[in-house]
Amino acid sequence: MKLHKILKIIAFALAIIGAIFALMIIAGDDESALSMSGNMLYIAYVILGLILVMVLLFVLKGLFAGNIKKTLMTVGAFLAIIIISYSISSGTDLDLTPFTDKGLDVNETTSKQVGAGLYTFYVLAFLAIAAMAYSGVKKIFNK
């Protein structure tokens, strides 16, 4: 619980600093606003890095505190969906000449990866909708 309070204080402090910098950009002239916005990008990258580290810490903490077998089975099922989606996408079902004529670097591998991403999205969206429907039906019949 102490780590949660510390992270909440850090997040609040970063929010105040961000608001101050935003007000400085709004109130400043054009030249200082450009240089300040460049500095804001660096601050945003640092904050993004901090957030990623905090998320990774909480995920690892929850992973080892909970049921690791169930977590690994879920990750394995997710990877299986990705592998199956990649294997069923062909990459050759699209005429790529309009893209290559415009100078875009689109080939069959890129097309296959996009197709795999779409298939993965469709399967995961279907599973999410099915899980919500199952939960609703189960809740109706348990009352």
Secondary structure by P-SEA (a helix, b strand, c coil): caaaaaaaaaaaaaaaaaaaaaaaaaaccaaaaaaaaaaaaaaaaaaaaaaaaaaaaaaaaaaaaccaaaaaaaaaaaaaaaaaaaaacccccccaaaaaaacccccaaaaaaaaaaaaaaaaaaaaaaaaaaaaaaaaaaac
